[in-house]
Amino acid sequence: MQIKSSRPADAIKSASNALEVDGLTDADRAKAYYRRGQAYGKCKEDELAVEDLKRALEIIPEDAGVLGELNAAKQRIKMRREREKKAYAKMFS
């Protein structure tokens, strides 16, 4: 809900709090990592998003939603690095 209402920082905090709860089921833990990974992506913290999404995928490896979000975060990182590389190339040419 917080992610969809453009409050990703709140979603990160909520998911982090959920991950600290004792007795969380694997499904709930994976969902919290997934939600926090999505929120990190919205905040353009794709490296953190990848970490959380990988954790979620370790718990539920067959989840297509997690895999799709992970691939999207990796693609954003790749695109950002390509843009940075082009920008730096212009500076030193």
Order of alpha helices (4+ residues) and beta strands (2+ residues): alpha-alpha-alpha-alpha
